[in-house]
């Protein structure tokens, strides 16, 4: 699955499986798909990871269609299996929002539901054997194919920055520009003496600004780091298959064990991202006096 001119070594195998299908400006000035890792690096900031976009949008549509189908088939009588499952998810999200969000905003629960289910679907792609889809892609002439969007920092930062934008929006909407500015400049040190209060404004702003910027960074990197590490372990185990029968059989057992354990990581990371979103939005709705 690496290029015909590249030796199939463990290093090249890992690099190939960790490389996105990248579209951008080629060194000759034209736009197209990078055929090597070096071409992808030269494309710069405006390059697009086509595989991340494809699987993210595709799984998002799967989420919408499935929930829409369940809503259309919903009945007040004996519910079917799909309706039971969807209702359980909705009730679970509603309980999390009820426990973690103290304000009044009817959009928080739908946002939390969307993030949890969508990220869960993205993470579940990590349980598909690492060679299956990239091999099919190579057969039809596609050089690279990463199928787990949540181990692409572009995807995780996109989601975390969207949540961050909502946090800023509701912080200003609920508290006003003055209230939000006061929150940044008058905490955590707020002495009663007016001169000391003014003196502490730069210190407070620095501390609060770092705390504010750290939210989207930790929000995105936590999801990316865990999913990237999980995918790397699957790739390292897959290398064992090319050794000998005994090592390949042992690798199969390792892969099964890691897949079972990884299910917990897949669920946990979607849950953590959703819970942090609820917490951040709750903080944005709280007024400090």
C-alpha positions in Angstrom: 0.0 0.0 0.0 3.0 2.3 -0.1 4.3 3.6 -3.3 5.8 1.2 -5.8 9.2 2.9 -5.4 9.3 2.8 -1.7 10.5 -0.2 0.3 7.8 -1.7 2.5 9.5 -1.2 5.9 7.9 -0.8 9.3 8.7 2.9 9.1 7.2 3.4 5.7 4.2 1.4 6.6 3.5 3.5 9.7 4.1 6.8 7.8 1.7 5.7 5.0 -1.1 4.8 7.5 -0.7 8.1 9.3 -0.8 10.3 6.2 -4.0 12.0 5.2 -5.3 12.2 1.6 -4.4 15.8 1.0 -5.7 18.2 -1.6 -3.9 21.5 -2.2 -1.5 23.5 -4.3 1.3 21.4 -5.8 4.9 22.6 -6.2 4.3 23.3 -9.9 1.5 25.7 -9.1 -1.4 23.5 -10.0 -4.0 22.1 -7.5 -4.4 18.4 -6.9 -4.0 15.5 -4.6 -0.6 14.9 -3.0 1.1 11.7 -4.2 3.7 11.7 -1.5 4.2 12.9 2.1 6.7 15.5 0.9 4.1 17.0 -1.5 1.5 17.1 1.3 3.9 19.0 3.6 4.6 21.6 0.9 0.9 22.4 0.4 0.8 24.5 3.5 -2.1 25.9 5.5 -4.8 25.8 2.8 -4.5 22.1 2.1 -7.6 20.0 2.8 -7.7 16.5 4.2 -10.2 14.9 1.9 -10.5 11.6 3.8 -11.3 13.5 7.1 -13.9 15.6 5.3 -15.4 12.6 3.6 -15.8 10.4 6.6 -16.8 13.3 8.9 -19.6 14.4 6.5 -20.6 10.8 5.7 -20.9 9.8 9.4 -22.7 13.1 10.1 -25.3 12.3 7.5 -25.6 8.8 8.9 -26.3 10.3 12.3 -29.0 12.7 10.8 -30.7 10.0 8.7 -30.8 7.5 11.5 -32.3 9.9 14.0 -34.7 11.2 11.3 -35.8 7.7 10.5 -36.4 6.9 14.2 -38.4 10.1 14.6 -40.6 9.3 11.6 -41.2 5.8 12.8 -41.8 6.8 16.5 -45.0 5.5 18.1 -46.6 6.1 21.4 -47.3 2.3 21.6 -44.7 -0.4 21.9 -41.5 1.1 20.5 -39.2 -0.8 18.2 -35.5 -1.5 18.8 -34.3 1.6 17.0 -36.7 3.9 18.8 -35.8 2.4 22.1 -32.1 2.9 21.4 -32.6 6.5 20.3 -34.8 7.4 23.2 -32.2 5.9 25.6 -29.5 8.1 24.1 -31.7 11.2 24.2 -32.7 10.6 27.9 -29.0 10.0 28.8 -28.0 13.3 27.2 -30.9 15.2 28.8 -29.9 13.8 32.3 -26.3 15.0 31.7 -27.5 18.4 30.7 -29.9 18.6 33.6 -27.1 17.7 36.1 -24.3 19.8 34.5 -26.1 22.9 33.1 -27.7 25.4 35.5 -28.8 28.0 33.0 -31.7 28.2 30.6 -30.9 27.4 27.0 -32.8 25.0 24.8 -29.8 24.6 22.4 -27.4 23.0 24.9 -29.0 19.5 24.9 -29.1 19.3 21.0 -25.5 20.5 20.9 -24.5 17.9 23.5 -26.4 15.2 21.6 -24.9 16.1 18.3 -21.3 16.1 19.6 -21.6 12.9 21.6 -23.2 10.8 18.8 -21.1 12.3 16.0 -17.8 11.9 17.8 -18.7 8.4 18.9 -19.3 7.5 15.2 -15.9 9.1 14.3 -14.2 7.2 17.0 -15.8 3.9 16.1 -14.0 4.0 12.8 -10.9 3.1 14.8 -12.2 -0.4 15.3 -12.1 -1.2 11.5 -8.9 -3.1 10.7 -6.2 -0.6 9.7 -5.5 -2.2 6.3 -9.0 -2.8 4.9 -10.1 0.6 3.6 -6.6 1.9 2.7 -6.1 -1.3 0.7 -9.3 -0.8 -1.2 -8.3 2.8 -1.8 -4.9 1.8 -3.1 -6.5 -0.7 -5.6 -8.6 2.2 -7.2 -5.5 4.5 -7.2 -6.0 6.6 -4.1 -2.5 6.9 -2.5 -3.5 7.6 1.1 -6.7 7.0 3.3 -7.0 7.7 7.0 -10.5 6.6 8.1 -10.5 8.0 11.7 -11.3 11.7 11.5 -10.9 12.2 15.3 -7.2 11.4 15.1 -6.8 14.4 12.7 -6.1 17.5 14.8 -7.9 19.6 12.1 -11.2 17.8 12.9 -10.8 18.0 16.7 -9.7 21.6 16.6 -12.6 22.4 14.3 -15.1 21.0 16.8 -13.4 22.5 19.9 -13.2 26.0 18.3 -16.9 25.8 17.3 -17.6 25.1 21.0 -15.3 28.0 22.0 -17.1 30.4 19.7 -20.4 29.4 21.4 -18.8 30.0 24.8 -17.6 33.5 23.8 -21.0 34.3 22.2 -23.0 33.3 25.3 -20.5 34.8 27.6 -21.1 38.2 25.9 -24.8 37.7 25.4 -25.5 36.7 29.1 -23.0 39.1 30.8 -22.7 41.8 28.3 -19.4 43.1 26.9 -18.7 44.9 30.1 -19.5 41.9 32.3 -17.3 39.6 30.2 -14.5 42.2 30.3 -14.9 42.5 34.0 -14.7 38.7 34.3 -11.4 38.7 32.5 -9.9 41.7 34.3 -11.3 41.6 37.9 -10.8 37.9 38.8 -9.3 36.0 40.6 -7.7 38.8 42.5 -10.3 41.4 43.5 -9.1 43.6 46.4 -11.5 46.2 47.8 -9.0 49.0 47.4 -9.7 50.7 44.1 -6.0 51.3 43.4 -5.0 47.8 44.1 -7.9 46.5 42.0 -6.7 48.6 39.0 -3.1 47.4 39.6 -4.2 43.7 39.5 -6.2 44.1 36.2 -3.2 43.1 34.0 -2.4 40.2 36.2 -6.0 39.0 36.3 -6.3 39.4 32.5 -3.2 37.3 31.9 -4.4 34.5 34.1 -7.9 34.5 32.8 -6.8 34.8 29.2 -4.5 31.8 29.5 -7.3 29.9 31.2 -9.7 30.9 28.4 -7.4 29.9 25.6 -6.5 26.6 27.3 -10.1 25.4 27.0 -10.2 24.8 23.2 -6.6 23.5 23.3 -7.2 20.9 25.9 -10.6 20.1 24.5 -9.3 19.2 21.1 -5.9 17.7 22.0 -7.4 15.3 24.6 -9.6 13.7 21.9 -6.9 13.8 19.3 -4.2 12.4 21.5 -6.2 9.4 22.8 -7.5 8.5 19.3 -4.1 9.0 17.7 -2.4 6.7 20.3 -5.1 4.1 19.8 -4.6 4.1 16.1 -0.9 3.9 16.4 -1.1 0.8 18.6 -3.4 -0.9 16.0 -0.8 -0.1 13.3 2.1 -1.4 15.4 0.2 -4.7 16.0 -0.6 -5.0 12.3 3.1 -4.9 11.5 3.5 -8.2 13.4 1.4 -10.0 10.7 4.3 -9.6 8.2 6.8 -11.5 10.5 5.9 -15.1 10.9 2.9 -17.3 11.7 3.5 -17.4 15.4 4.1 -13.7 15.8 1.1 -13.0 13.5 -1.2 -15.2 15.6 0.0 -13.5 18.8 -0.6 -10.2 17.0 -4.2 -11.3 16.3 -4.8 -11.9 20.0 -3.3 -8.6 20.9 -5.4 -6.8 18.4 -8.6 -8.5 19.7 -7.7 -7.5 23.3 -6.8 -4.0 22.4 -10.0 -3.6 20.3 -12.1 -4.7 23.3 -10.3 -2.3 25.6 -10.4 0.5 23.0 -14.2 0.4 22.9 -14.1 1.9 26.4 -11.7 4.7 25.1 -14.0 5.3 22.1 -17.0 5.8 24.4 -15.1 7.7 27.1 -13.6 10.3 24.7 -17.0 11.1 23.2 -18.5 11.3 26.6 -15.7 13.6 27.9 -15.9 15.9 25.0 -19.7 16.2 25.4 -19.4 16.8 29.2 -16.7 19.5 28.9 -18.9 21.2 26.3 -21.8 21.3 28.8 -19.5 22.6 31.6 -18.0 25.3 29.4 -21.4 26.5 28.3 -22.6 26.4 31.9 -19.7 28.6 32.9 -20.5 31.0 30.0 -24.1 31.4 31.4 -23.0 32.1 35.0 -22.8 35.7 36.0 -20.1 36.6 38.6 -20.9 39.5 40.9 
